[in-house]
């Protein structure tokens, strides 16, 4: 027999070498049809009613379907938005478990389950077939030859240095990457990019979303794109626009080559919402399969969604099958694609229950006990836009979290704001006020000053105001609270003094980032003073604005070797990377950290309250025998400050290992107790010498 019932055990399309099993979850559907298409996805060859339903999973097995077959679903049920149901079998739907997509969405009114422009809009019903303009799922063969050399790096958390990048934007303008690889998965692992990452000393590349995505209709009509990729429609399929042919194999080849170079791969994943938007959005997948199961619906009026994300809807992980989909997706990327970890966009939404954020949510519990994910790095963006959404420091011990408190403090400090040394001291020592609880380690704090969302580092010290006019929203989008400093002139300028000041502030920010305890995250392009022209929300700029400009490579604005020096210092001084929380002076005379005045005396309460203070100095003590202490000096004041080298019986002198005002780092020696000067707006570091 060609058609049999198959199994409900594995969702999606599963080829076993002889045929393919299809399984789709829908609790509220009345009938499901599997639709098979020709190789171009233009002609529907046949519809097959799914013959079996087991625990709300519709399934069948076809013994003549092999990898390469294009398919989709039509799901029958009530179209009753007021009850939360939006079934419309006239709409071809993507498989939520699609491993590969063929074709792109061609926008038309046919993708909406209701008659657009009708008097009652989404309460009406549209009978047009949208199949011709829909991407199709593709049956895949998941086997892949990883080769004998591929070994997952398993970088310890204490050694991890993250580099956040966009697949296309990183290499699109990189001239030493072969033209056919620029802007693709292959470009990431080209010899030139691997050499660049190794020169920086980063260990882990974090990619902006690569799950299958849709460009919003409103952006397409403006001739823009959903460049960043936070508009997911397929949680198992690598986005095809970054591959020349087979996206799945292209991505896996890139992972293998990065692993061969000892570099980890993290994925920024968007499970909190989908590309279907709000109640007026298109019906492409989840909405037409089982709207009431996949999304948070308003309890009083299920026609509308609970929107915690600002994107129109929120995925409901309290439903067991929806939770299963997310867990299956994570395991797939680890097992099949060898990904090393994940950064979860708006992670608070994933852990929401009926009463808000729940630290014991089934999602967090499932992550904690899953053996496949046990060694994967888990990083939360610990907020969303809903009530009680800000949850920095609230995630379980397995997680690390983006620390926006670090970002804000450092931006304010280097933009010239005074009276911040108390806050800065905590941020430089892993933000214990936020994370020192429940057996969490210092790696819980993912420190960053710039990320994809906001100003680049060059723009942070070149613009006081955002300049997002090109986004087509009259400059209303993007944050107004940037804590930036244009150094006296808005935008580009030829004044050598302002150019030098901006360069100095960038180096100071990078120095603080890599000398701070916690896990550092560097934004790709900051090492070459990449600018977005003051656009702090370049999510739709798939062009020169959003791509990294490498024009400053090998110029005075090239900070690659400077960052390499900082990452080497971080490796040399284990107390910076230490996962134990610091203490002060101990009874045996040893110490974790000593906070010092400019006179090298231990700080008192009154010293922390010194008016408009901008000078902070401290010593991180040795963590093990034979290790040298490191003395760190931060001076954000616009004038030089005289300070004294610490007096310590066992260390007769201090060797300078960092001076951000110098183009070349020289190992100048200073006697213990000697007076010296911190240049204006500088970061210094010294190693104790016996």
HELIX and SHEET records of a PDB file:
HELIX    1   1 UNK A   81  UNK A   83  5                                   3    
HELIX    2   2 UNK A  109  UNK A  111  5                                   3    
HELIX    3   3 UNK A  121  UNK A  123  5                                   3    
HELIX    4   4 UNK A  131  UNK A  133  5                                   3    
HELIX    5   5 UNK A  157  UNK A  159  5                                   3    
HELIX    6   6 UNK A  167  UNK A  171  1                                   5    
HELIX    7   7 UNK A  179  UNK A  181  5                                   3    
HELIX    8   8 UNK A  185  UNK A  188  1                                   4    
HELIX    9   9 UNK A  191  UNK A  200  1                                  10    
HELIX   10  10 UNK A  217  UNK A  221  1                                   5    
HELIX   11  11 UNK A  240  UNK A  242  5                                   3    
HELIX   12  12 UNK A  247  UNK A  260  1                                  14    
HELIX   13  13 UNK A  286  UNK A  294  1                                   9    
HELIX   14  14 UNK A  320  UNK A  335  1                                  16    
HELIX   15  15 UNK A  347  UNK A  350  1                                   4    
HELIX   16  16 UNK A  362  UNK A  369  1                                   8    
HELIX   17  17 UNK A  404  UNK A  414  1                                  11    
HELIX   18  18 UNK A  421  UNK A  428  1                                   8    
HELIX   19  19 UNK A  432  UNK A  435  1                                   4    
HELIX   20  20 UNK A  442  UNK A  444  5                                   3    
HELIX   21  21 UNK A  457  UNK A  460  1                                   4    
HELIX   22  22 UNK A  469  UNK A  471  5                                   3    
HELIX   23  23 UNK A  496  UNK A  515  1                                  20    
HELIX   24  24 UNK A  526  UNK A  528  5                                   3    
HELIX   25  25 UNK A  560  UNK A  572  1                                  13    
HELIX   26  26 UNK A  574  UNK A  577  1                                   4    
HELIX   27  27 UNK A  605  UNK A  608  1                                   4    
SHEET    1   A 4 UNK A   3  UNK A   4  0                                        
SHEET    2   A 4 UNK A  57  UNK A  62 -1                                        
SHEET    3   A 4 UNK A  20  UNK A  25 -1                                        
SHEET    4   A 4 UNK A  12  UNK A  15 -1                                        
SHEET    1   B 3 UNK A   3  UNK A   4  0                                        
SHEET    2   B 3 UNK A  57  UNK A  62 -1                                        
SHEET    3   B 3 UNK A  52  UNK A  54 -1                                        
SHEET    1   C 5 UNK A  44  UNK A  49  0                                        
SHEET    2   C 5 UNK A  31  UNK A  37 -1                                        
SHEET    3   C 5 UNK A  70  UNK A  76 -1                                        
SHEET    4   C 5 UNK A 136  UNK A 138 -1                                        
SHEET    5   C 5 UNK A 101  UNK A 102 -1                                        
SHEET    1   D 2 UNK A  79  UNK A  80  0                                        
SHEET    2   D 2 UNK A  85  UNK A  86 -1                                        
SHEET    1   E 9 UNK A 161  UNK A 165  0                                        
SHEET    2   E 9 UNK A 204  UNK A 207  1                                        
SHEET    3   E 9 UNK A 264  UNK A 269  1                                        
SHEET    4   E 9 UNK A 341  UNK A 344  1                                        
SHEET    5   E 9 UNK A 377  UNK A 380  1                                        
SHEET    6   E 9 UNK A 400  UNK A 403  1                                        
SHEET    7   E 9 UNK A 445  UNK A 447  1                                        
SHEET    8   E 9 UNK A 519  UNK A 523  1                                        
SHEET    9   E 9 UNK A 161  UNK A 165  1                                        
SHEET    1   F 2 UNK A 211  UNK A 213  0                                        
SHEET    2   F 2 UNK A 232  UNK A 238 -1                                        
SHEET    1   G 2 UNK A 352  UNK A 353  0                                        
SHEET    2   G 2 UNK A 356  UNK A 357 -1                                        
SHEET    1   H 6 UNK A 593  UNK A 596  0                                        
SHEET    2   H 6 UNK A 615  UNK A 620 -1                                        
SHEET    3   H 6 UNK A 630  UNK A 635 -1                                        
SHEET    4   H 6 UNK A 682  UNK A 689 -1                                        
SHEET    5   H 6 UNK A 653  UNK A 659 -1                                        
SHEET    6   H 6 UNK A 669  UNK A 671 -1                                        
SHEET    1   I 2 UNK A 641  UNK A 644  0                                        
SHEET    2   I 2 UNK A 675  UNK A 678 -1                                        
END                                                                             
